[in-house]
């Protein structure tokens, strides 16, 4: 390079240094200084020094501030210079990388007022192109330190504006995209291919870099955290463990004076942003394994993201937080209450970064799901034919932040929520619960508790060797009449075989001797009084009565009714009755005594005035 060009570089650096010292005192815009920088840039472009020309025009934006057209003109000229430098045949590979890096930054600044969403797409495309350039030069590098810098850790690039380029490869991770300059040279930091691929979301290519690089190249908490995160993105079956491992590595990236001295800086972004984000991602991935806990996991993921709405910002984290907020409202049955507030908040936070495909899908999901649930509440017929719910679930399944497995399980759970919204409150669960009981003893206890809740005079389980077809016996009052009810309990469906097996027991219960019915009535009354008085719930009076009473003979509905059971009203005792039922003293202690007007009998047939057997 000629002496004239060397003086040109020194002149620019002196102008830049003088303006940095005097920019607070000088009025803005400083059109005189902008004109000088534009003149220097034009002379550099004339000799194909496109990086220097573009860098000069990028720095002309600051003194041009206050004049929007002048700022846009300087930025657009810088973009053109960088574009020429990326494809200049006479430029060295490292110089083309520097031009592509600065072009990505200049386009991202968006001083030319392009749509933010378009700017975001352009930046992603340029980032992927820069990563490919670093992959090519890094794979051709034989030195292990330089290879690790290009592919994994990042590097610094220094130039004196006279055509000399000196790359520097620190042993630690190079963070950020900083620019340092003095009167002699400038130094820029350039991320590695791995860092750029992760930023662009190309996790397959990032994982290929991990496979090709030596493990010792990933020597920082941030690099190891992103390695685990990439594995979580690519292998959904291991997502929970890998995302938790990534969160632990990011959380361990505390400030260290040694690292800050070697790297030159330290950032809390890993602790304040990425550790929380991947902890939430691990909780959401857990939905696939425990779908019954989907509401709790969504809530825990929201809690894990607390604090990421301020400070360090990232469009990916913002969109993920928004999707979780929508899902939380859906599963809590409140999909319409604050949908508009959520949408406005999300758009407000994304107004500078712009919306990409993932953000558009998230908005489609919000609008579709809120409309679908509103239709389910107000017009179920319209909801069934409108197709808004399937469209919303389709948008949810295409959101890459969740993963295909998680999205599939969430669609299933939202479908169940929609069914519950359509059917309303389910009050028939008790029927399904009772029909699901297969153990007869359990069903007996359930029925016993239900009968006790009716506050009868007496109720007791009779299942056992002396039950005579009665599993439960209850004495109650209906229409001022004492009614004795006897139940036999069977769990499950009543088949013909089971009916044939139980028929004899039922006939024995129905054909109970009338005297035993009266006796059972009196003993139940006495037992109820004794139990209340003594507080003893273990009295079994029916077993006492059965021990002192003859077992009734079998009887079926088709059998002829005995003459003594055909009378509907009491009769005057005959001589035979007096022989078998001698008068007794009502105060005798042995046996059961039944009191009648004018006379007292024991085991007297036909006495059924005071009790009804149900």
C-alpha positions in Angstrom: 0.0 0.0 0.0 1.3 3.4 -0.9 2.2 6.1 1.7 -0.9 8.0 0.6 -3.1 5.1 1.7 -1.3 4.8 5.0 -1.9 8.4 5.7 -5.5 7.9 4.8 -5.9 5.3 7.5 -4.2 7.5 10.1 -6.4 10.4 9.0 -9.6 8.4 9.6 -8.5 7.1 13.0 -7.6 10.6 14.1 -11.0 12.0 13.0 -12.7 9.1 14.8 -10.7 9.7 17.9 -11.3 13.5 17.9 -15.0 13.1 17.4 -15.3 10.7 20.3 -13.8 13.3 22.5 -15.7 16.2 21.2 -19.1 14.7 20.3 -20.8 16.0 23.4 -19.7 19.6 22.7 -20.3 19.6 18.9 -23.8 20.2 17.6 -25.6 17.4 15.8 -25.7 16.6 13.0 -22.1 17.4 12.2 -22.3 17.6 8.5 -18.8 18.8 8.0 -17.3 15.7 9.8 -19.7 13.4 7.9 -18.5 14.9 4.6 -14.9 14.2 5.5 -15.6 10.6 6.4 -17.6 10.1 3.2 -14.6 11.4 1.2 -12.2 9.0 2.9 -14.6 6.1 2.3 -14.8 7.0 -1.4 -11.1 6.9 -1.8 -10.9 3.5 0.0 -13.6 2.1 -2.3 -11.6 3.3 -5.3 -8.7 1.0 -4.3 -11.0 -1.9 -3.4 -10.6 -1.5 0.4 -14.3 -2.2 0.9 -14.1 -3.1 4.6 -12.4 0.1 5.5 -14.8 2.1 3.4 -17.8 0.4 4.9 -16.4 0.8 8.5 -15.9 4.5 7.9 -19.4 5.0 6.7 -20.8 3.0 9.6 -19.1 5.4 12.0 -20.4 8.4 10.1 -23.9 7.6 11.4 -23.0 9.0 14.8 -22.1 12.5 13.7 -25.0 12.4 11.3 -27.5 11.7 14.0 -30.4 14.1 14.0 -30.8 14.1 10.2 -32.8 10.9 9.4 -32.0 11.0 5.6 -28.3 11.6 6.2 -28.2 8.7 8.7 -30.0 6.4 6.2 -27.7 7.5 3.4 -24.5 6.7 5.4 -25.9 3.3 6.5 -27.0 2.3 3.0 -23.6 3.3 1.6 -21.9 1.2 4.3 -24.1 -1.9 3.4 -23.1 -1.5 -0.3 -19.4 -1.4 0.6 -19.6 -4.5 2.8 -21.5 -6.4 0.1 -18.8 -5.7 -2.4 -16.2 -6.8 0.1 -17.8 -10.2 0.8 -17.4 -11.1 -2.9 -14.3 -9.2 -3.9 -11.9 -11.6 -5.5 -8.8 -9.6 -4.5 -9.8 -9.7 -0.8 -8.3 -12.3 1.6 -10.7 -14.9 3.2 -10.3 -13.3 6.6 -11.2 -9.9 5.1 -14.3 -11.3 3.5 -15.3 -12.8 6.8 -14.8 -9.4 8.4 -17.0 -7.7 5.7 -19.8 -10.3 6.2 -19.7 -9.9 10.0 -20.0 -6.1 9.8 -22.7 -6.4 7.1 -24.8 -8.5 9.5 -24.4 -5.9 12.2 -25.2 -3.0 9.9 -28.3 -4.6 8.5 -29.5 -5.5 12.0 -29.2 -1.8 13.0 -31.9 -1.0 10.4 -31.1 2.6 10.0 -32.7 2.5 6.5 -36.2 1.8 8.1 -36.9 -1.5 6.5 -39.8 -3.6 8.0 -38.5 -5.2 11.2 -39.7 -8.7 10.2 -37.9 -8.5 6.9 -34.8 -7.2 8.8 -34.9 -10.2 11.1 -35.1 -12.6 8.2 -32.2 -10.9 6.4 -30.0 -11.0 9.6 -30.7 -14.7 10.0 -29.7 -15.4 6.3 -26.5 -13.4 6.7 -25.7 -15.2 10.0 -26.0 -18.6 8.3 -23.8 -17.4 5.4 -21.1 -16.1 7.8 -21.2 -19.5 9.7 -20.6 -21.3 6.4 -17.6 -19.1 5.6 -16.2 -19.8 9.1 -16.8 -23.6 8.6 -14.9 -23.6 5.4 -11.9 -21.7 6.7 -11.9 -23.6 10.0 -12.0 -27.1 8.4 -9.0 -26.2 6.3 -7.0 -25.0 9.3 -4.4 -27.4 10.6 -3.5 -25.5 13.8 -5.7 -26.8 16.7 -5.9 -23.4 18.4 -7.0 -21.6 15.2 -9.4 -24.4 14.3 -11.0 -24.2 17.7 -11.3 -20.4 17.4 -13.0 -20.5 14.0 -15.3 -23.4 14.8 -16.1 -23.3 18.5 -14.8 -20.4 20.7 -14.6 -17.3 18.4 -11.7 -15.0 17.7 -10.5 -11.4 17.5 -9.5 -9.7 14.3 -7.2 -6.6 14.3 -6.3 -4.3 11.4 -4.3 -1.1 11.1 -6.3 0.3 8.1 -3.2 -0.3 6.0 -4.1 -3.8 4.7 -2.7 -5.9 7.5 -5.0 -8.5 9.3 -4.0 -10.2 12.5 -6.4 -12.9 13.9 -6.1 -13.7 17.6 -7.5 -17.0 19.1 -8.0 -16.8 22.9 -8.2 -20.1 24.9 -11.5 -18.9 26.4 -14.8 -18.3 24.8 -15.1 -15.0 22.9 -18.4 -13.4 23.8 -20.3 -10.6 22.2 -19.6 -8.5 19.1 -17.5 -5.7 20.3 -15.3 -3.2 18.4 -12.2 -1.5 20.0 -10.1 1.1 18.3 -7.3 3.6 19.0 -5.1 5.8 16.9 -3.1 2.8 15.6 -5.7 0.1 14.8 -9.1 -1.4 15.4 -10.1 -4.8 16.8 -13.4 -6.6 16.2 -14.7 -9.8 17.9 -16.2 -12.4 15.6 -18.3 -15.4 16.9 -17.5 -18.9 16.0 -19.4 -21.1 13.5 -21.0 -23.0 16.3 -22.2 -19.9 18.1 -23.7 -18.5 14.8 -25.4 -21.8 13.9 -27.0 -21.9 17.3 -28.1 -18.3 16.9 -29.6 -19.1 13.5 -31.4 -22.2 14.8 -29.5 -24.7 12.6 -29.0 -27.3 15.3 -28.2 -30.1 12.9 -25.2 -28.2 11.6 -24.2 -27.1 15.1 -24.3 -30.7 16.2 -22.0 -31.6 13.3 -19.5 -29.0 14.6 -19.6 -30.6 18.0 -18.9 -34.0 16.5 -16.0 -32.8 14.4 -14.4 -30.7 17.2 -12.3 -31.8 20.1 -14.2 -32.0 23.4 -11.6 -29.7 25.1 -12.5 -26.9 22.7 -15.8 -26.5 24.7 -14.1 -25.2 27.8 -16.6 -22.8 29.2 -20.0 -23.1 30.9 -21.7 -21.3 28.0 -20.3 -23.6 25.3 -21.0 -26.8 27.3 -24.5 -25.5 28.0 -25.2 -25.0 24.3 -23.9 -28.4 23.5 -26.4 -30.0 25.8 -29.2 -27.7 24.5 -28.4 -28.8 20.9 -28.7 -32.4 21.9 -32.0 -31.7 23.6 -33.3 -30.1 20.4 -32.3 -33.0 18.2 -33.2 -35.9 20.5 -36.7 -35.4 22.0 -36.5 -38.6 24.0 -33.6 -37.1 26.0 -34.9 -33.5 26.0 -35.7 -33.4 29.7 -32.2 -34.5 30.8 -30.3 -32.5 28.2 -32.2 -29.3 28.9 -31.7 -29.6 32.6 -28.0 -30.2 32.0 -27.9 -27.1 29.8 -29.7 -25.1 32.5 -27.2 -26.3 35.2 -24.2 -25.3 33.0 -25.6 -21.8 32.3 -26.5 -21.3 35.9 -22.9 -22.1 36.9 -21.5 -19.3 34.6 -20.8 -16.9 37.5 -18.4 -14.0 37.4 -14.7 -15.0 37.5 -11.9 -12.4 37.5 -9.6 -14.9 35.8 -12.0 -15.5 32.9 -12.9 -11.8 32.7 -9.2 -11.0 32.5 -8.5 -13.6 29.8 -11.6 -12.9 27.7 -11.9 -9.2 28.4 -15.5 -9.2 29.5 -18.2 -11.1 31.3 -22.0 -11.2 30.8 -24.8 -12.4 33.0 -27.0 -13.5 30.1 -26.4 -17.2 30.7 -27.6 -16.9 34.3 -30.4 -14.4 33.9 -31.8 -15.7 30.6 -30.6 -19.0 29.2 -30.6 -20.9 32.5 -34.2 -20.0 33.2 -35.2 -20.6 29.6 -33.9 -24.2 29.4 -35.2 -25.0 32.9 -38.7 -24.1 31.5 -38.0 -26.1 28.3 -37.2 -29.2 30.5 -40.5 -28.8 32.3 -42.5 -28.5 29.1 -40.7 -31.6 27.7 -41.8 -33.5 30.8 -45.4 -33.3 29.5 -44.7 -36.2 27.1 -43.9 -38.4 30.1 -46.6 -37.3 32.5 -49.4 -35.8 30.5 -51.8 -36.0 33.5 -49.7 -33.2 35.1 -49.9 -30.8 32.1 -51.4 -27.9 34.1 -48.8 -28.1 36.8 -45.9 -28.4 34.4 -47.1 -25.4 32.4 -47.4 -23.4 35.6 -44.0 -24.4 36.8 -42.5 -23.5 33.4 -44.0 -20.0 33.7 -42.5 -19.7 37.2 -39.1 -20.8 35.9 -39.2 -17.9 33.3 -39.8 -15.3 35.9 -37.5 -12.3 35.3 -36.9 -12.9 31.6 -39.4 -10.3 30.6 -36.9 -7.6 31.5 -33.2 -7.1 31.2 -31.7 -9.5 28.7 -34.1 -9.9 25.8 -34.4 -12.6 23.2 -37.2 -13.1 20.6 -37.2 -16.8 21.0 -37.6 -16.6 24.8 -40.3 -14.0 24.5 -42.3 -16.1 22.0 -41.9 -19.2 24.3 -43.2 -17.2 27.3 -46.2 -16.0 25.2 -47.1 -19.6 24.2 -47.0 -20.8 27.8 -49.3 -17.9 28.9 -51.8 -18.9 26.2 -51.7 -22.6 27.2 -52.1 -21.7 30.9 -55.3 -19.8 30.1 -56.6 -22.7 28.0 -56.1 -25.3 30.6 -57.5 -23.1 33.3 -60.7 -22.6 31.3 -60.1 -18.9 30.9 -59.0 -18.7 27.2 -61.0 -15.5 26.4 -60.5 -13.3 29.5 -57.2 -11.6 28.6 -56.5 -12.8 25.1 -56.4 -9.3 23.7 -54.1 -8.1 26.5 -51.7 -11.0 25.7 -51.7 -10.2 22.1 -51.0 -6.5 22.6 -48.2 -7.3 25.1 -46.6 -9.7 22.7 -46.7 -7.4 19.8 -45.4 -4.5 21.9 -42.3 -6.5 22.9 -41.7 -7.7 19.4 -42.0 -4.4 17.6 -38.3 -3.8 17.4 -37.1 -7.4 16.6 -40.0 -8.1 14.2 -42.0 -11.3 13.8 -40.7 -14.5 12.2 -42.6 -17.6 11.2 -42.7 -19.0 14.7 -44.1 -15.7 16.1 -46.8 -15.7 13.4 -47.8 -19.3 14.3 -48.0 -18.4 18.0 -50.4 -15.5 17.1 -52.5 -17.8 14.9 -52.7 -20.2 17.8 -53.8 -17.5 20.2 -56.5 -16.1 17.9 -57.7 -19.5 16.8 -57.9 -21.1 20.3 -59.7 -18.1 21.9 -62.3 -18.0 19.1 -62.8 -21.7 19.2 -63.5 -21.8 22.9 -65.8 -18.8 22.7 -67.8 -20.7 20.1 -67.9 -23.8 22.3 -69.5 -21.7 25.1 -71.9 -19.7 23.0 -72.7 -21.8 20.0 -71.5 -25.5 20.1 -73.1 -26.2 16.7 -71.1 -23.5 15.1 -67.9 -24.7 16.8 -68.3 -28.2 15.4 -68.5 -27.0 11.8 -66.3 -23.8 11.8 -63.0 -25.7 11.9 -61.3 -23.0 14.0 -60.2 -25.5 16.7 -58.5 -27.9 14.3 -56.8 -24.9 12.7 -55.5 -23.6 16.0 -54.2 -27.1 17.0 -52.5 -27.3 13.6 -50.7 -24.0 14.3 -49.7 -25.3 17.7 -48.2 -28.4 16.2 -46.0 -26.3 13.8 -44.5 -24.2 16.5 -40.8 -25.4 16.7 -40.3 -24.1 20.2 -42.4 -26.9 21.6 -41.1 -29.9 19.7 -43.3 -32.4 17.8 -43.8 -34.8 20.7 -44.8 -32.1 23.1 -47.1 -30.4 20.6 -48.8 -33.7 19.9 -49.5 -34.3 23.6 -50.7 -30.8 24.0 -53.1 -31.1 21.1 -54.5 -34.2 22.8 -54.9 -32.4 26.2 -56.5 -29.4 24.6 -58.9 -31.7 22.8 -60.0 -33.1 26.1 -60.4 -29.6 27.5 -62.6 -28.7 24.5 -64.7 -31.8 25.1 -65.1 -30.8 28.7 -66.1 -27.3 27.6 -68.6 -28.7 25.2 -70.2 -31.2 27.6 -70.3 -28.9 30.6 -69.9 -30.1 34.2 -69.9 -33.9 34.4 -72.1 -35.1 37.2 -72.2 -38.8 36.3 -68.8 -39.7 37.7 -70.4 -41.4 40.7 -72.1 -43.9 38.4 -68.9 -44.8 36.6 -67.1 -45.1 40.0 -69.7 -47.4 41.4 -69.9 -49.5 38.3 -66.1 -49.9 38.5 -66.2 -51.6 41.9 -65.4 -55.3 41.5 -65.1 -56.3 45.1 -68.5 -57.1 46.7 -67.2 -56.3 50.2 -66.2 -52.8 49.1 -69.7 -52.2 47.5 -71.3 -53.4 50.8 -69.4 -50.8 52.8 -70.3 -48.0 50.3 -74.0 -48.9 50.5 -73.8 -49.2 54.3 -72.4 -45.6 54.5 -75.1 -44.3 52.2 -77.8 -46.0 54.2 -76.4 -44.6 57.5 -76.5 -41.1 55.9 -80.3 -41.5 55.8 -80.4 -41.8 59.6 -82.5 -45.0 59.9 -83.5 -46.6 63.1 -81.1 -49.4 62.5 -78.7 -50.6 59.7 -76.1 -53.3 59.8 -74.0 -55.6 57.5 -75.3 -59.2 57.6 -72.9 -60.8 55.2 -71.7 -64.0 56.7 -72.6 -67.6 57.4 -75.9 -66.7 59.1 -77.0 -64.0 56.6 -79.9 -66.0 55.0 -79.6 -64.0 51.8 -79.3 -60.7 53.5 -76.1 -58.7 53.1 -77.5 -55.5 54.6 -80.5 -55.0 56.9 -82.1 -51.6 57.5 -85.0 -50.6 59.7 -86.6 -47.3 58.8 -89.9 -45.4 59.0 -91.9 -44.7 55.9 -95.3 -43.0 56.1 -95.3 -43.6 59.9 -94.8 -47.3 59.4 -91.8 -49.2 60.5 -90.3 -50.9 57.4 -87.7 -53.6 57.5 -85.6 -53.6 54.3 -83.2 -56.4 53.5 -80.6 -56.1 50.7 -78.4 -58.6 48.9 -75.4 -57.0 47.2 -73.7 -58.3 44.0 -70.8 -56.5 42.3 -70.6 -56.5 38.6 -73.1 -57.6 35.9 -75.9 -60.0 36.9 -75.5 -62.9 34.4 -77.8 -66.0 34.3 -75.2 -68.1 36.1 -74.9 -65.6 38.9 -78.6 -65.2 39.1 -79.1 -69.0 39.4 -76.4 -69.0 42.2 -78.1 -66.2 44.1 -81.7 -67.2 43.6 -81.9 -69.5 46.6 -80.5 -66.8 48.8 -83.0 -64.3 47.6 -85.9 -66.8 48.0 -84.7 -67.5 51.6 -84.7 -63.8 52.3 -88.2 -63.2 50.8 -89.6 -66.3 52.4 -88.5 -65.4 55.9 -90.8 -66.9 58.6 -93.3 -64.2 59.7 -92.3 -64.7 63.4 -88.7 -64.1 62.5 -89.6 -60.9 60.8 -91.4 -59.7 64.0 -88.6 -60.9 66.1 -86.0 -59.2 63.8 -88.0 -55.9 64.1 -88.1 -56.0 67.9 -84.4 -57.0 68.3 -83.4 -54.2 65.8 -85.2 -51.7 67.9 -83.7 -53.0 71.1 -80.2 -53.1 69.5 -80.6 -49.5 68.3 -81.5 -48.4 71.9 -78.6 -50.4 73.4 -76.1 -49.2 70.9 -77.0 -45.6 71.4 -76.9 -46.1 75.2 -73.7 -48.1 75.4 -71.9 -46.7 72.4 -71.1 -50.2 71.2 -71.3 -50.5 67.4 -70.4 -54.2 67.5 -73.7 -55.6 68.8 -75.0 -58.3 66.5 -78.6 -59.0 67.6 -79.5 -60.8 64.4 -77.0 -63.5 65.1 -78.5 -64.0 68.6 -82.0 -64.3 67.1 -80.9 -66.8 64.5 -79.3 -68.9 67.1 -82.6 -69.2 69.1 -84.9 -69.5 66.0 -85.3 -72.4 63.7 -84.0 -72.0 60.1 -86.8 -71.1 57.7 -87.7 -73.7 55.1 -87.1 -72.8 51.5 -89.9 -71.1 49.7 -90.3 -69.8 46.2 -92.9 -67.5 44.6 -94.5 -70.5 42.8 -95.0 -72.5 46.0 -98.5 -72.5 47.6 -98.8 -70.0 50.4 -99.4 -71.6 53.8 -102.8 -71.0 55.3 -101.3 -69.2 58.2 -99.7 -66.7 55.9 -102.9 -66.0 53.9 -104.7 -64.1 56.6 -104.4 -60.4 56.3 -105.6 -59.6 59.8 -105.0 -61.1 63.2 -107.3 -63.9 64.3 -108.4 -65.3 67.6 -105.9 -67.9 68.8 -107.2 -71.5 68.6 -106.7 -74.3 71.0 -103.8 -75.6 68.9 -102.2 -72.3 69.1 -102.6 -72.3 72.9 -100.9 -75.6 73.0 -97.9 -74.5 71.0 -97.9 -70.9 72.3 -98.5 -70.9 76.0 -99.0 -67.7 77.8 -95.7 -66.3 79.1 -94.7 -63.6 81.5 -93.6 -60.5 79.6 -90.8 -60.0 82.1 -89.0 -63.3 81.4 -85.4 -62.8 80.5 -84.8 -65.8 78.1 -86.1 -65.7 74.5 -87.8 -62.9 72.6 -91.2 -61.7 73.8 -93.9 -60.1 71.6 -96.5 -58.1 73.5 -100.1 -58.2 72.2 -103.4 -56.8 73.8 -104.9 -58.9 76.5 -102.4 -61.8 75.9 -98.7 -62.5 75.5 -97.4 -65.2 73.1 -94.0 -66.4 72.1 -93.3 -67.6 68.5 -96.9 -66.7 67.6 -97.6 -67.1 63.8 -99.4 -64.5 61.8 -98.4 -61.5 63.9 -97.3 -58.9 61.3 -99.3 -55.8 62.2 -96.4 -53.6 63.4 -93.7 -54.4 60.8 -93.4 -54.5 57.0 -90.7 -56.5 55.3 -89.3 -54.8 52.1 
